[in-house]
Amino acid sequence: MGNSALLVMDVQNGIVERYASPGALKPVQAALHAARSHGVTVIFVRVALRAGYSDVSPNNQSFSTIRERGGMIETDPETQVWDGVQPLSDEVVVVKRRVSAFAGSGLEVVLRAQSIDHLVLCGISTSGVVLSTVREAADQDYRLTVLSDACLDNDPEVHRVLIEKVFPRQTQVFTVNDWTRDLN
């Protein structure tokens, strides 16, 4: 498993508050525990913007809305990794500037430096960061696994369609328990 990394994406205070009850994140916590127990590299990805919003184009509908209402600045408490999955001192945390984990984050440099070619994805939301990262990572020829029960979305039907119909075209889809069994 030395060439694999678990990406824990957008599991940060402001997003957890909007999308999930802490109990819904137990599969993410289980995936994190399994990865650490089996020596799988863990990388945290959080979304945040620069003070002054110099990285937000008026052409970007989603991020322009954030700029107008305020918040999501890199140092804001809402953009920090949620306490229930805190990174260890030797685990990388990258900050992305858009939806995909690769967008403006330096993630690709970290993966290349560690010769990682297999990404195991979990996070909030299935139709946001997970979908965008699957698409970009597949185009970059990474091997991919999505942990179906460690991905959350506000719309259960969208989550189901992505997990059952869209993702299997580009990635393996496992539950956390199935993935953990494979690690053993």
Secondary structure, DSSP 8 states (H G I E B T S, - for coil): -TTEEEEEES-BHHHHHHH--GGGGHHHHHHHHHHHHTT-EEEEEEE-B-GGGTT--TT-HHHHHHHHH---BTTSGGGSB-GGG---TTSEEEEESSSSTTTTT-HHHHHHHTT--EEEEEEE-IIIIIHHHHHHHHHTT-EEEEEEEEEE-S-HHHHHHIIIIIGGGTSEEE-HHHHHHHH-
